Amino acid sequence: MSAAGVAAAVCAGSAAWLMVGRAHGLRRARTVLADGGELAPGDAAWRRAVAFAGGRMRHEWWALAGGAVVALLGESVVPLVLGAAGVPLLRRVRRARDARLEGERRDTAVIALCGALAGEVRAGRQPGEALRTAAGGGLGLGDAGVGADSGAWAGLGEARAGVLAAARFGGDVPRALEEAAREPGAQGLLGLAACWRVAVDRGAGLAAGLERLEGALRAERDQRADLRAQLAGARSTAVMLAGLPVLGLLMGSALGAAPLRVLLHTGAGLGCLAVGGVLEGVGVWWALRIVRGAEER
């Protein structure tokens, strides 16, 4: 069997094993926790292992697994070292993606909070009472699909407590909102603070200002989503081009050229691998930098 066939079989078997193992682990965890009882030490360890395999391992640890497979096929430790070096890089990419998704959830929840607060004010509540009801009273934040302890307030900690305390005891609510707006994705709270300050200082209608703010924030969010959808093709093209060297290696293995042996066991091959890896990394970084620059404009 060719190296490409061996690699495909190993990868397919690993994927099937992980899928079956994860499903079995989740079923066992549900069974153990079904009655709300305490976990035995062995079951607790099993649950932690399942959570690790079903969470983090599905991302950055695949680099180490892939490096191990290539190391076995190429009979060299170089792919294993490269796979281990790729783990922190992929972890950083995953954390950046998680942070972006969390910011998007906060943005959506802030929009829903503005709409809910406007509704409470129009229903006749005083601004402080309306804010406590919308932000601290267990309200489900509309299309955010979350409660008061998440969404726009997720991770705000003392800033969230400061907003609710200011609303309850007559403190400086706009300043507390500005503090809370420092969280990524919660910048819309700056507009809420401005609306609050204008309504209190000049007697302007708070509900009307909040409704206009909600519409502006929603339009801005939709514009960003549309731009991201338009740039998805460029991002996919960059990723596909980055994968072409792997396709070339598989084609060479299928033709019997033994590219792994040339790359990993000859001086010229190691030099080509080093130069190609640097050019590959720079190319991917440059392409994604262009895409991110277009998204930020």
N, C-alpha and C positions, 0 to 999 in steps of 0.2 A: 504494500500500500504506500502511496506517495505521502510526502510530508503534509501536503495540503489536506489529504483525506484524513490523516491522523489528527491534525489540528481541528478539523471540522467535527470529527467524532468526539474528541475530548471536550470541546466547547459545548456541543449538544448534550453530552452526558452530564457535564457540570451544571448546565442550566436546568436540565430535568431534575437532577438531584436536589438543587437548591429550591426549585419550585415545590417538589414533593415534601422535602424536609420542612420548608416554611409552612406549608398547609398543615402538615402533621403537628408541628409545634403550636400553631395557632389553635388548632382543634383541642390539643391537650391543655393549653392555657385556658380556653373557654370552659372546658370541662372542670378544671380545678377550681376556677373562680365562679362557677355557676351558682353555688349555694352561698357565696359571699364569705366562705370560711377562710381561715388563715392558711397561708402557703407553708408547706413543709420546706426545710432547708434545700432538699434536692429539687423540689418543684420551683422554688424561688430562683435557684441557679439556672434551671432549665428555662424559665421565663426570661431571665436576663440574656441568656444565650440566643433565644429566639428573637428577642427585640433587637439584639445586635446584628444578627444575620438578616433580619427583615428590614432593618433601617439603614445603618451606615454601610454595611458590607455591600449593599446593592449599588453603591456609588464608587467611592474612591478605592475600596479594596479590590475591585475588579482589575485595577491596574497591576496589582501584585499577583493576582491569579493569572492574568494573561502573560505577565513576564515569566512566571514559573512554567507555564505551558511552553512558551517559546524557548526557554532555557533548556527544557528537556528535549525538545525537538532539535535544537541547534547544538546541544551538548556544550553549552557555554554558560558562564555565570553572568555575563554582561546583560542579557535581557532581564534577569532577576533583579540586578542592581537598578536598572532603568525603571523597572516596574515599581520597586520600592521608592525610588525618587519621585515617581509620578503620584504616589499616594497623597502627600501634603498638597501638591498642586491641585489635584482633583477635589480634595477637601476644601480648599480655598474657593474653588469654583462653586461647589455645592453651597457653601455658606453664603457666598455672594448672591446666589440664586434665591436661597431661603430668605435673605434679608430683603431682596427686591419683592418677593411675594408677600412678605409681612408688611412692607410699606404699602403695597397695593391694597391689602386688606384694611389697613388703617385709613387709607385715603377713601375707600368705599364707605367705611363706617363713619367717617367725619361727615361725608355728604348726607348719609342717612340721619346722623345726629342733628344736622342743621334743619333738615325737613321736620324731624320730630319736635325739635325745640320751637320751630315756627308754628306748628300745629298746637302745641301746648299754650303758647302765648295768645294765639287767636281764640283759644277756648276760654280765655279769661284769666289764666294764671299769671301771677307776677313773675318777672324774669328769673329771680333767684329760685323760686319754687319750681318754675318750668324747667330750669337747668337741672335741678336736683332730680326731678321726675324723669327727664329724658336721659340723663347721664348716670344717675346713681340709683335708680329705682327698679333695676332689673328689666328695663325695656329691651326688647329684641330690636336690634338696629336694622330694620328693613331688609334691603337686599344684601346687607353684610352677613345676615344669618347668624349673628352672634349676640351675646348678652352684654350687659353693662361692664363686665369684668374683662372683656376682650375687645377685639375690633379696634376702634379709635383709642381705647384706653389700655390696650395690651402693652405691657412693659413700661408704662408711664410711671408706675410706682408712686413716689412722693408727689410728683407733679399732678397726678390724678387726684390724690387726696387733697392737695392744695386747692384745686379747682372747686371740689365739692365743699371744702371747709369755707372757702371764700364766699360761695353762694349761700351757704347756710348761716354764716355769722356776719354777713354784710362786709366782707373784705374786698380786696381789689381783684375782682373777677377777671378783668382784661389782662392784668399782669400774670395771673395764674394761668390763663389760657395761653399766653405767649410762652410761658415756661413749658407747658405741655406740648406746644407746637414744635419744640426742638427734636422730638422723636421723628425719625424718617417716615414720611408718608402722612404725618399729621400737620403739615404746614397750613392746611385749610383752617386750622384753629386760629391762625393769625387774622383771617378775615372775620371769624366769629368774634374775636376780641375787638376788632375795629367796629363792627356793628354794635356790639354791646356798649362800647365807649360813646359812640355817636348817639345812641338811643338814650343813655343816661344823662349825658352832658347837654344835649340839644333837644331832647324830647321827641326825637324822630321815631317813626314806627319801627320797632324791632322786628316784628313778624315780616314786614315787607322786605327789609334788608336781608333777613335770613333766607327768604325765598329767592331773592336775586343771587345771593351768595351760593345757595345750593345749585341753582341753574348754571352759574359760571363754573363751579367746581366740577359739575357733571359733564359739561361741555369740554372742559380741559381734560378730564379723564378719558372721555370718548375719543378725543383727538389723539391722545397718546396711544390708546389701544389701536386706533386705525393706522397710525404711523408704524407701530410695532408689527402689525399684520403685513404692511407693505414691505417692511424690511426682512420679514421672515424668509423670503426667497433668497435674498443675498446672504443671509446667515447660513442657510442650508447649503447653498453653493460653496461657501467657504469650507464648511465642515466636510462636504463630499470631496472637494479637491484635496483636503488634508488626508483623506483616507485612500487616495490613489496609490501611494507607495505600498500600502499593505496589499492592495489588489495586485500590484506588480509582483510582489513577493510570492503571492499565491499562484499567479500564472507561471512564474519561473519554476516553482516547485512542481506544478502540474506537468511542465515540459521536461522535467528531469534535470534542470540546470543547477540545482542545489544552491540557491542564493544565500540561504542562512549560513552554510559552511563557508562560502566566500566572504560574507560580511563579518562573520564572527571569528574566523580562524586564519585570516590573512591580514597583513599590514595595510595593503591597499583597501581591503574591505572595511577594516575598522576606521580608516581615514574617511572613506566615503560615508560610512554610517555616522560619524561625528559631524562632518560638514552638512550632510543631508538633514540630520536632526536639528542642527542650529537653524538652517534655512527654513525647515518646516515650522519650527516654533516661531521664528520671526514672521513668517508669512501669515500664520494663523493669528498671531497677536496683532499684526497690522490690519488684517481684514476685519477682525472684530472691533478694533479701535475705530475704524471708519464707520462701522455700523453704530457703535455706541455714540460717536460724535453726531451722527445724523439723528439719533433718538433724543439727544439732549437739546437740540436746536428747536 
